[in-house]
Amino acid sequence: MTLDISTVNIPPHSGIYIMKDDNSNILYIGKAKNLKNRVRSYFVKNQNYKTQKLVEKIRDIEFVLTDNEEEAFLLESNMIKRYRPPYNIELKDQQRYTYLRITNEEFPRLMVARRTRTGEFLGGGRVYGPFTHGSSKMLSIGHLRKTFKIRICKKLPKEACLEYHLGNCEAPCQFKDARKQYPEHIAELESILKGKRRLEDFVTKLEMEMKEASSSLQYERAKEIRETLQRLQNLQTRQKMETVRESDEEYFGIKIKDQTAHVMSFRQTRGVIKDRNKFSFDLVGDNSFSSFLSQYYMSNPIPKFIVASEMPDKKEILEEIFSRSARFKVNIVVPAGGKRKEMIGLIMKNIDLVLTKGADPAVVELQEKLKLEHTPRTIECFDISNHGTDYAIGSMSCLVDGRPSKSGYRKFRIKTVKGRDDFAMINEIVKRRYLRARQEDSKMPDLVLIDGGRGQLNAAREALKSAGVSIAIVSLAKENEEIYHPNLKSPIVLPKSSAALKVLQYARDEAHRFGVAYNRALRKFSAN
């Protein structure tokens, strides 16, 4: 039974609302400038299907008030990250930051810090980070262990192991000197992880120690330091190549399909694309592009410019929150032209490619040019072939992903039309085709193409209506290759070089060839 919202006392203030099911499990967390207005809006008619399903499960709603809308944004993001409600946006690769842990054992080890779903760190010890996923400190944890002589054994062995003989550990399990030096190694490592000492400074210190060891004829010690310096040099090289914290721009494209938002991002540093990510979330409740960005930058480095295909709601609040967190001015922009516009165009093409599951680019272009709801992967094209008044036939070609599917071709003898009436003939064969397809529960095409102009198109539309089916339909007039669309007064004219136009021409020419061949065969049979 759906919750009676009239029995709930909802405050008319800024804050967040927490929707729960009959077991007190959190279903959804949202924010609002006015909680009363927003929460009541869920319980009116005309909600989308997924929001209706959420409302059906709600049995209780709790509220947390905030001083303003900006605080509501931050609290909502933190609560979502902690509780991960099933109807909220959850970024699949949300663990974009890595933390490192130095254990609290007698001779500490360096580990990757693991976390629970609620964000709590597992295991004891001191945690350092966050470090960006893919950054040098994550990829070089092995180098850090070797450089600072940190043991990797889970349990301290009774005698020196292979790591000692490889020069990666000084064996505090066996040697007194190693036990004394081990805390110094840990202190040096922690200094690097805390950022108190740069690697360059540590390298300078080691170079001085190597010279002193060499001058004192301590050649073994000098050799060890030289090997450490080589490892540090490798570490520094990785840092320079892999850093993403200096990213100055991140690009986002968003497209809505079937009540689901599909988002793709490109991260650019110094003019070079460094990373690409894709996400999707259901349009439930307050789930929006704005909510997505709020969640995304809870666990990703914030750039100076966020460039988007459309402007998110509450842009000013987001900019204020991001600027405060990043400690520099952050701008959210929708480009009107130039390189940024080109980059957004590239992202939108990539989203189309994902949504169409790798459909031919020409077919994707056709969807864009004709403003179709679905990608026209299957196109059925109709043509009439007349030879005098005695031989009139209809033909249908079928293209799947821009290529002929011969098993889908159909031919028709005109049965109800006398004389040369192309409009009536088109109406007959289209109606016959889709009445039968409907009766047999056959899969319908994504697009119907008619050979002809506005008259043929209208006749075919009437046939689809009579057959009780709804399919996207256009016509292609041969003289000027104009495309007639039911919702447009003027025809669409594509460049002759357009790949989308070539798909339509191919379908039309195939239907014509198939029809002419059938007409010839009928006349030849009659002549005999």
Secondary structure, 3 states (H helix, E strand, C coil): CCCCHHHCCCCCCCEEEEEECCCCCEEEEEEECCHHHHHHHCCCCCCCHHHHHHHHHCCEEEEEECCCHHHHHHHHHHHHHHHCCCCCCCCCCCCCEEEEEECCCCCCCEEEECECCCCCECCCCEEEEEEECCCHHHHCHHHHHHHCCCCCCCCCCCCCCHHHHCCCCCCCCCCHHHHHHHHHHHHHHHHHHHCCCCHHHHHHHHHHHHHHHHHCCCHHHHHHHHHHHHHHHHHHHHHHHHCCCCCCEEEEEEEEECCEEEEEEEEEECCEEEEEEEEEEECCCCCCHHHHHHHHCCCCCCCCEEEECCCCCCHHHHHHHHHHHHCCCCEEECCCCHHHHHHHHHHHHHHHHHHCCCCCHHHHHHHHHHCCCCCCCEEEEEEEEEECCCEEEEEEEEEECCEECHHHCEEEECCCCCCCCHHHHHHHHHHHHHHHHHHCCCCCCCEEEEECCHHHHHHHHHHHHHHCCCCEEEEEECCCCEEECCCCCCCECCCCCCHHHHHHHHHHHHHHHHHHHHHHHHHHHHHC
